Amino acid sequence: MNIATTTSSIPSNLDLATLSQGLFIDNKWSPSGSGNSITVIDPSTEAVLAHVPDATVADAARAVSAASNAAGGWRDTAPRMRSEILRRCYELMIERSEMLAMLISLENGKALRDARSEVAYAAEFFRWNSEEAVRISGEFGIAPGGANRIVVDYQPIGICVLITPWNFPAAMATRKIAPALAAGCTVILKPASETPLTAYALATLYEDAGVPAGVVNVLTTSNPGPVTAAMLADPRVRKLSFTGSTAVGRQLLGEAAKSVINCSMELGGNAPLIVFDDAQLQTALDGTMIAKMRNAGEACTAANRIYVQAGIYEAFTRGLVERMSALKVGNGVDPATECGPMITPAAVEKIERLVADAVKGGARVLCGGIKPSSKGFFYPPTVLADVPSQAAMAHEEIFGPVAAITKFTTEDEVVANANNTEYGLAAYVFTSDLARGLRMARQIEAGMIALNRGLVSDPAAPFGGVKQSGLGREGGQHGILEFLEAKYIAATF
């Protein structure tokens, strides 16, 4: 494997110092109460990019107070005004898209082409929700007994704590912030400490778009447990929206239960990708490369288990090895890079452990499989054939560029294997038989099904899972409902 060794160069129009000058509370930059900082590392080069403030419990309380002070004014802001501000957020993201993409590539290691796609996707949440802001409607009817009218009004749920992961630092933030603001809520965003600079860059953008002081607050912390617990214990906070691992999600649900906080959870995945004999081979390969290698496999929707029917197994495997072997691995900011580094050394170590376990169980390494010795947190695009069902990677998220292929024979067999997991976020099915495709979509236990395509996410569609992959939905018309409370009024006129 050849890794491009382009030195990480920060463009002249990207001033990282302005993005690490303080916590963003009440539209002001302020130091953390601890005086400590969090180091942000470029995963491609292991170079230090910046230091951001390390918030304390007291800082979190300041953020909640800022959100509380702004809540009444933002709630009462006319929907059209909220809509226009969100639309301006969209426009500014498009105007600054190249800067934001470069920033994501620097702190996340993401290939620049993927970072550009993320920014475009992230911006769409502002455009979509700017349109939804003016379409929050109530209900009016007659009680069945005829004694009164039933009126249902939808109101903002209140102050929201939003917690986002490192793998999509722009999109995971806007997917929560945009519907919350459209609904009339104020928010405190806690981004991942690995990729905080994008969140702070977007904070400046919100202010430039006209978002009032206190409506969006951003804080970073290396001690998320106590800081988050303090916010959830504050009676002014009424909503938690979290994207991350199922293990952390369980802990947060327990913490939120103490104050009966409304929760939305987008948690882990173990997505099956199923290729039937009658699938169009090139379509299946195209879709698999997207589903597996988007963001170098560091996605909760990534194809984690690839099941291929016996008749097409050899041809599909050869084609996938050819494509995976041809990917250029390198520095995220290099425009030619197709697969960037992993986020941390620990992420690489986990992938190594999962690959070794699968090989020990009988899997065959067809390409990749050996970590390079170069600087940076790299792991090569890897294809494993004949991965046994008892392999750890069949039950844990790989979160990396490893395609694990298993042969199957019958439809019933593959449905059973696909559903043999505690997760249920996304699934992918490739077949030329529409009836079979729809039948599979009904039988597979997942919140989202991609049929003959490798991309399932869309700001206009509900994103979320079943089982231990989460609670609630983000995106589409469902997304804004997560930030609204239905108030029933029994009225006699």
C-alpha positions as CSV (number, residue, x, y, z in Angstrom):
1,M,0.0,0.0,0.0
2,N,1.4,3.4,-1.0
3,I,0.4,6.3,1.3
4,A,0.6,9.8,0.0
5,T,2.9,11.8,2.3
6,T,1.6,15.3,1.5
7,T,2.5,17.6,4.4
8,S,-0.6,18.9,6.1
9,S,-0.7,22.6,5.1
10,I,-3.2,25.0,6.5
11,P,-4.7,27.3,3.9
12,S,-4.1,31.0,4.4
13,N,-7.8,31.7,4.7
14,L,-8.2,29.2,7.5
15,D,-7.2,30.8,10.8
16,L,-7.4,28.0,13.4
17,A,-6.6,30.4,16.2
18,T,-10.0,32.1,15.7
19,L,-11.7,28.8,16.1
20,S,-10.0,27.9,19.4
21,Q,-10.3,31.2,21.2
22,G,-12.8,30.1,23.7
23,L,-16.2,28.5,24.5
24,F,-19.1,30.0,22.5
25,I,-21.7,31.1,25.0
26,D,-24.3,33.8,24.4
27,N,-22.5,34.7,21.1
28,K,-19.3,35.5,23.1
29,W,-16.0,33.7,23.2
30,S,-15.0,33.0,26.8
31,P,-12.2,31.0,28.5
32,S,-13.1,27.8,30.3
33,G,-13.4,27.9,34.1
34,S,-10.7,25.2,34.3
35,G,-8.1,27.2,32.4
36,N,-7.2,23.8,30.7
37,S,-7.3,23.0,27.0
38,I,-7.9,20.0,24.7
39,T,-5.4,19.3,22.0
40,V,-6.7,18.8,18.5
41,I,-4.6,16.4,16.4
42,D,-4.4,16.0,12.6
43,P,-4.8,12.2,12.1
44,S,-3.0,12.3,8.8
45,T,0.3,13.7,10.2
46,E,-0.1,13.5,14.0
47,A,0.6,17.2,14.1
48,V,-1.0,19.5,16.7
49,L,-3.6,21.7,15.0
50,A,-5.0,23.7,17.9
51,H,-6.0,23.8,21.5
52,V,-9.6,24.3,22.5
53,P,-11.0,25.2,25.9
54,D,-11.9,22.4,28.3
55,A,-15.3,23.3,29.8
56,T,-16.3,22.6,33.4
57,V,-19.6,22.0,35.1
58,A,-19.8,25.7,35.9
59,D,-19.3,26.6,32.2
60,A,-22.1,24.2,31.3
61,A,-24.4,26.0,33.7
62,R,-23.5,29.3,32.1
63,A,-24.4,27.8,28.7
64,V,-27.8,26.6,30.0
65,S,-28.5,30.1,31.5
66,A,-27.7,31.7,28.2
67,A,-30.0,29.3,26.4
68,S,-32.7,29.9,29.0
69,N,-32.4,33.7,28.7
70,A,-32.8,33.5,25.0
71,A,-35.6,30.9,25.0
72,G,-38.6,33.2,25.3
73,G,-37.5,35.6,22.6
74,W,-36.6,32.8,20.1
75,R,-39.8,30.9,20.9
76,D,-41.9,34.0,20.1
77,T,-39.9,34.9,17.0
78,A,-42.2,34.6,14.0
79,P,-41.8,31.3,12.0
80,R,-41.0,33.3,8.9
81,M,-38.1,35.1,10.6
82,R,-36.7,31.8,12.0
83,S,-37.1,30.4,8.5
84,E,-35.1,33.2,6.9
85,I,-32.3,33.0,9.4
86,L,-32.0,29.2,8.8
87,R,-32.0,29.9,5.1
88,R,-29.1,32.3,5.6
89,C,-27.3,29.6,7.5
90,Y,-27.6,27.4,4.5
91,E,-26.4,30.1,2.1
92,L,-23.4,30.9,4.3
93,M,-22.5,27.2,4.5
94,I,-22.5,27.0,0.7
95,E,-20.4,30.2,0.4
96,R,-17.9,28.8,3.0
97,S,-18.1,25.2,1.8
98,E,-14.4,24.9,0.7
99,M,-13.1,26.3,4.0
100,L,-15.4,24.0,6.0
101,A,-14.4,21.0,3.9
102,M,-10.7,21.7,4.4
103,L,-11.2,22.1,8.1
104,I,-13.0,18.8,8.4
105,S,-10.2,17.1,6.4
106,L,-7.6,18.6,8.7
107,E,-9.1,17.6,12.1
108,N,-10.9,14.5,11.0
109,G,-8.6,13.1,8.4
110,K,-11.5,12.6,6.0
111,A,-10.7,12.6,2.3
112,L,-11.4,16.1,0.9
113,R,-13.9,14.7,-1.5
114,D,-15.9,13.1,1.3
115,A,-15.6,16.3,3.4
116,R,-17.0,18.4,0.5
117,S,-19.9,16.0,0.3
118,E,-20.5,16.2,4.0
119,V,-20.6,20.0,3.9
120,A,-23.2,19.9,1.1
121,Y,-25.2,17.4,3.1
122,A,-24.9,19.3,6.3
123,A,-26.1,22.6,4.7
124,E,-29.2,20.8,3.3
125,F,-30.5,20.4,6.9
126,F,-30.7,24.2,7.1
127,R,-32.5,24.5,3.8
128,W,-35.0,21.8,4.6
129,N,-35.8,23.0,8.0
130,S,-36.0,26.6,6.9
131,E,-39.0,25.4,4.9
132,E,-40.4,23.3,7.8
133,A,-40.3,26.2,10.2
134,V,-43.3,27.8,8.5
135,R,-45.2,24.5,8.2
136,I,-45.7,23.7,11.9
137,S,-49.4,23.2,12.0
138,G,-51.9,22.2,14.7
139,E,-55.0,20.1,14.7
140,F,-58.7,20.9,15.1
141,G,-61.6,18.6,15.4
142,I,-64.8,17.6,17.2
143,A,-64.7,15.2,20.2
144,P,-66.5,12.0,19.3
145,G,-69.1,12.7,22.0
146,G,-69.8,16.1,20.5
147,A,-69.3,18.0,23.8
148,N,-66.2,20.0,22.8
149,R,-63.7,20.7,20.2
150,I,-60.2,19.1,20.2
151,V,-57.5,21.6,19.5
152,V,-53.8,20.4,19.4
153,D,-51.1,23.0,19.4
154,Y,-47.4,22.2,18.8
155,Q,-45.0,24.1,20.9
156,P,-41.1,24.1,21.3
157,I,-40.0,21.5,23.7
158,G,-37.6,23.8,25.4
159,I,-33.8,24.0,26.0
160,C,-32.0,21.1,24.2
161,V,-28.6,19.5,24.9
162,L,-27.1,18.2,21.7
163,I,-24.2,15.8,21.7
164,T,-22.4,14.9,18.4
165,P,-19.7,12.5,17.3
166,W,-16.4,13.1,15.6
167,N,-17.1,11.2,12.3
168,F,-19.4,13.8,10.7
169,P,-18.6,17.0,12.7
170,A,-20.7,19.3,10.4
171,A,-23.6,17.1,9.5
172,M,-24.3,15.6,12.9
173,A,-24.4,19.2,14.3
174,T,-26.7,20.7,11.7
175,R,-29.0,17.6,11.6
176,K,-29.9,18.5,15.2
177,I,-29.5,22.3,15.4
178,A,-31.5,23.1,12.3
179,P,-34.8,21.3,13.4
180,A,-34.4,22.5,17.0
181,L,-34.1,26.2,15.8
182,A,-36.9,25.7,13.3
183,A,-39.1,24.5,16.2
184,G,-38.3,27.5,18.3
185,C,-35.9,25.8,20.8
186,T,-32.5,27.0,22.1
187,V,-29.6,24.7,22.3
188,I,-26.2,23.8,23.8
189,L,-24.0,21.8,21.5
190,K,-21.3,19.5,22.9
191,P,-19.2,18.3,19.9
192,A,-16.6,15.5,20.1
193,S,-13.3,16.6,21.5
194,E,-11.5,15.0,18.5
195,T,-13.2,17.4,16.0
196,P,-14.3,20.6,17.8
197,L,-13.0,23.1,15.3
198,T,-15.8,22.6,12.8
199,A,-18.4,23.2,15.5
200,Y,-16.7,26.5,16.4
201,A,-16.5,27.5,12.8
202,L,-20.2,26.9,12.4
203,A,-20.9,28.9,15.6
204,T,-19.4,31.9,13.9
205,L,-21.5,31.2,10.9
206,Y,-24.7,31.1,12.9
207,E,-23.9,34.5,14.4
208,D,-23.2,35.9,11.0
209,A,-26.5,34.5,9.7
210,G,-28.4,36.4,12.4
211,V,-29.0,33.7,15.0
212,P,-29.6,35.7,18.3
213,A,-27.3,35.5,21.3
214,G,-27.9,32.5,23.4
215,V,-29.9,30.5,20.9
216,V,-26.9,28.3,20.0
217,N,-24.1,27.7,22.5
218,V,-21.1,25.5,21.9
219,L,-18.8,24.0,24.5
220,T,-16.0,21.4,24.4
221,T,-14.9,19.3,27.4
222,S,-12.6,16.3,28.1
223,N,-14.9,15.4,31.0
224,P,-18.3,14.8,29.2
225,G,-19.9,12.6,31.9
226,P,-20.2,15.2,34.8
227,V,-20.7,18.1,32.4
228,T,-23.5,16.4,30.6
229,A,-25.0,15.1,33.8
230,A,-25.1,18.6,35.3
231,M,-26.9,20.0,32.2
232,L,-29.5,17.1,32.3
233,A,-30.1,17.7,36.0
234,D,-30.9,21.4,35.4
235,P,-34.8,21.7,35.4
236,R,-34.6,24.2,32.5
237,V,-33.3,21.5,30.1
238,R,-36.0,19.4,28.5
239,K,-34.4,17.6,25.6
240,L,-31.3,15.4,24.9
241,S,-30.4,14.5,21.4
242,F,-27.3,12.2,21.1
243,T,-25.5,10.6,18.3
244,G,-22.8,8.1,19.3
245,S,-22.2,4.6,20.5
246,T,-24.9,2.4,22.0
247,A,-22.9,2.0,25.2
248,V,-22.7,5.7,25.8
249,G,-26.3,6.1,24.8
250,R,-27.4,3.7,27.5
251,Q,-25.5,5.7,30.1
252,L,-27.1,8.9,28.9
253,L,-30.6,7.4,28.9
254,G,-30.0,6.5,32.5
255,E,-28.9,10.0,33.4
256,A,-31.8,11.6,31.5
257,A,-34.3,9.3,33.3
258,K,-33.4,11.0,36.6
259,S,-35.1,14.1,35.4
260,V,-37.5,12.5,32.8
261,I,-35.7,14.3,29.9
262,N,-37.1,13.7,26.4
263,C,-34.5,11.8,24.5
264,S,-33.6,11.2,20.8
265,M,-30.8,8.6,20.3
266,E,-29.0,7.8,17.1
267,L,-26.7,4.9,18.2
268,G,-24.6,2.2,16.8
269,G,-25.1,0.1,13.7
270,N,-24.2,-3.3,12.3
271,A,-25.5,-2.9,8.7
272,P,-25.9,-6.0,6.5
273,L,-25.4,-5.6,2.8
274,I,-27.0,-8.4,0.8
275,V,-26.2,-9.2,-2.8
276,F,-28.5,-11.7,-4.6
277,D,-27.5,-13.7,-7.6
278,D,-29.8,-11.7,-9.8
279,A,-28.3,-8.3,-8.8
280,Q,-26.6,-6.2,-11.5
281,L,-22.9,-6.8,-10.6
282,Q,-21.6,-3.4,-11.4
283,T,-24.5,-1.7,-9.6
284,A,-23.9,-3.9,-6.5
285,L,-20.1,-3.1,-6.6
286,D,-20.8,0.6,-7.0
287,G,-23.2,0.6,-4.1
288,T,-21.0,-1.5,-1.9
289,M,-18.1,0.9,-2.3
290,I,-20.3,3.8,-1.2
291,A,-21.9,1.9,1.7
292,K,-18.5,0.5,2.9
293,M,-16.0,3.2,2.1
294,R,-17.9,6.5,2.6
295,N,-15.7,8.3,5.2
296,A,-13.3,5.3,5.0
297,G,-15.9,3.2,6.7
298,E,-16.1,5.4,9.8
299,A,-19.9,5.7,9.7
300,C,-22.7,4.1,11.7
301,T,-24.5,3.3,8.4
302,A,-21.4,1.6,6.9
303,A,-21.9,-1.9,5.5
304,N,-20.5,-4.0,8.3
305,R,-21.5,-7.5,7.1
306,I,-21.5,-8.2,3.4
307,Y,-23.6,-11.3,2.5
308,V,-23.2,-12.5,-1.2
309,Q,-25.3,-15.3,-2.7
310,A,-23.2,-18.3,-3.9
311,G,-23.8,-17.8,-7.6
312,I,-22.4,-14.3,-7.7
313,Y,-19.9,-14.7,-4.9
314,E,-16.7,-15.2,-6.8
315,A,-17.4,-12.5,-9.4
316,F,-18.4,-10.0,-6.7
317,T,-15.4,-10.7,-4.5
318,R,-13.0,-10.3,-7.4
319,G,-14.6,-7.0,-8.4
320,L,-14.5,-5.7,-4.8
321,V,-10.9,-6.6,-4.3
322,E,-10.0,-4.9,-7.6
323,R,-11.7,-1.7,-6.5
324,M,-10.5,-1.7,-2.9
325,S,-6.9,-2.3,-4.0
326,A,-7.0,0.6,-6.3
327,L,-8.0,3.2,-3.7
328,K,-5.4,5.9,-3.0
329,V,-4.7,6.1,0.7
330,G,-3.3,9.4,2.0
331,N,-3.5,12.7,3.7
332,G,-7.1,13.9,4.0
333,V,-6.4,17.3,2.5
334,D,-4.8,15.9,-0.6
335,P,-7.5,16.2,-3.4
336,A,-6.3,12.8,-4.8
337,T,-6.9,10.9,-1.6
338,E,-9.8,8.4,-1.6
339,C,-9.2,6.9,1.8
340,G,-7.9,8.9,4.7
341,P,-6.6,7.9,8.1
342,M,-8.6,6.6,11.1
343,I,-9.4,9.1,13.8
344,T,-7.1,7.8,16.6
345,P,-4.5,5.1,17.2
346,A,-7.1,3.3,19.3
347,A,-9.4,3.1,16.2
348,V,-6.6,1.4,14.3
349,E,-5.9,-1.0,17.1
350,K,-9.6,-2.1,17.2
351,I,-9.5,-2.8,13.5
352,E,-6.4,-4.8,13.8
353,R,-8.0,-6.8,16.6
354,L,-11.1,-7.6,14.6
355,V,-9.2,-8.6,11.5
356,A,-6.9,-10.9,13.5
357,D,-9.9,-12.5,15.1
358,A,-11.6,-13.1,11.8
359,V,-8.5,-14.6,10.2
360,K,-8.1,-16.9,13.3
361,G,-11.6,-18.1,12.7
362,G,-10.9,-19.0,9.0
363,A,-11.4,-15.7,7.1
364,R,-9.1,-15.1,4.1
365,V,-7.3,-11.8,3.6
366,L,-7.6,-10.9,-0.2
367,C,-6.1,-7.4,0.0
368,G,-4.8,-5.1,2.7
369,G,-4.9,-6.4,6.3
370,I,-1.5,-5.0,7.4
371,K,-1.1,-1.6,9.1
372,P,1.5,0.6,7.4
373,S,4.5,1.9,9.3
374,S,4.1,5.4,8.1
375,K,3.2,8.4,10.3
376,G,-0.5,9.0,10.7
377,F,-3.4,6.7,11.9
378,F,-3.8,4.7,8.7
379,Y,-5.2,1.3,7.9
380,P,-5.4,0.0,4.3
381,P,-8.6,-0.8,2.4
382,T,-9.1,-4.5,3.2
383,V,-11.2,-7.3,1.9
384,L,-11.8,-10.5,3.9
385,A,-13.6,-13.5,2.4
386,D,-15.4,-16.3,4.1
387,V,-15.8,-14.4,7.4
388,P,-17.4,-16.8,9.9
389,S,-20.6,-15.8,11.7
390,Q,-18.9,-16.1,15.1
391,A,-16.2,-13.6,14.2
392,A,-16.2,-10.5,16.4
393,M,-16.6,-8.2,13.4
394,A,-19.9,-9.8,12.6
395,H,-21.2,-8.4,15.9
396,E,-19.1,-5.3,16.5
397,E,-18.9,-2.2,14.3
398,I,-15.7,-2.3,12.4
399,F,-15.7,1.5,11.8
400,G,-12.9,1.2,9.3
401,P,-12.1,0.3,5.7
402,V,-12.6,-3.5,6.0
403,A,-15.1,-5.3,3.8
404,A,-16.1,-8.6,5.5
405,I,-17.7,-11.0,3.0
406,T,-19.8,-14.1,3.8
407,K,-21.4,-16.5,1.3
408,F,-25.1,-17.4,1.6
409,T,-27.5,-19.7,-0.2
410,T,-31.1,-19.0,0.6
411,E,-33.2,-16.0,1.3
412,D,-34.4,-17.3,4.7
413,E,-30.8,-17.9,5.7
414,V,-29.6,-14.4,4.9
415,V,-32.6,-12.8,6.6
416,A,-31.8,-14.8,9.8
417,N,-28.2,-13.7,9.6
418,A,-29.1,-10.1,8.9
419,N,-31.4,-9.9,11.9
420,N,-29.0,-11.7,14.2
421,T,-27.8,-8.6,15.9
422,E,-28.9,-6.2,18.7
423,Y,-28.6,-3.3,16.2
424,G,-31.0,-2.2,13.5
425,L,-30.0,1.1,11.9
426,A,-29.4,0.5,8.1
427,A,-29.4,-2.3,5.6
428,Y,-28.6,-2.6,1.9
429,V,-30.2,-5.0,-0.6
430,F,-29.2,-5.6,-4.2
431,T,-31.5,-7.6,-6.5
432,S,-33.2,-7.2,-9.8
433,D,-36.4,-8.7,-8.4
434,L,-38.5,-5.8,-7.1
435,A,-40.9,-8.1,-5.2
436,R,-37.9,-9.8,-3.4
437,G,-36.4,-6.4,-2.7
438,L,-39.6,-5.1,-1.0
439,R,-40.1,-8.4,0.8
440,M,-36.5,-8.1,2.2
441,A,-37.2,-4.5,3.2
442,R,-40.2,-5.7,5.3
443,Q,-38.3,-8.6,6.9
444,I,-35.1,-7.0,7.8
445,E,-35.1,-5.4,11.2
446,A,-33.7,-1.9,10.4
447,G,-34.9,1.6,10.5
448,M,-33.6,2.3,7.0
449,I,-33.3,0.1,3.9
450,A,-31.3,1.0,0.7
451,L,-32.5,-1.0,-2.3
452,N,-30.0,-1.2,-5.1
453,R,-28.1,1.8,-3.9
454,G,-25.3,2.4,-1.4
455,L,-26.4,5.7,0.1
456,V,-29.4,5.9,2.4
457,S,-29.1,9.2,4.2
458,D,-31.2,12.2,3.0
459,P,-32.1,15.4,4.9
460,A,-35.7,15.0,3.5
461,A,-36.1,11.5,4.9
462,P,-36.4,10.1,8.5
463,F,-33.0,8.9,9.7
464,G,-32.9,6.4,12.7
465,G,-32.9,2.9,13.8
466,V,-34.7,0.2,15.7
467,K,-33.7,-2.1,18.6
468,Q,-30.5,-0.8,20.2
469,S,-29.7,1.5,17.3
470,G,-31.7,4.3,18.8
471,L,-34.9,6.1,19.6
472,G,-36.6,8.7,17.4
473,R,-35.9,10.1,14.0
474,E,-33.8,12.9,12.5
475,G,-34.5,14.5,9.1
476,G,-37.6,14.8,7.0
477,Q,-40.9,15.9,8.6
478,H,-40.2,13.6,11.5
479,G,-37.1,15.5,12.5
480,I,-38.7,18.7,13.7
481,L,-41.4,16.8,15.6
482,E,-38.6,15.6,18.0
483,F,-38.3,19.2,19.2
484,L,-42.0,19.9,19.6
485,E,-44.5,19.0,22.3
486,A,-48.2,18.4,21.4
487,K,-50.5,20.4,23.7
488,Y,-54.1,19.3,23.8
489,I,-56.8,21.9,24.4
490,A,-60.4,20.8,25.1
491,A,-62.5,23.8,24.0
492,T,-66.1,24.7,24.2
493,F,-67.3,27.6,22.2
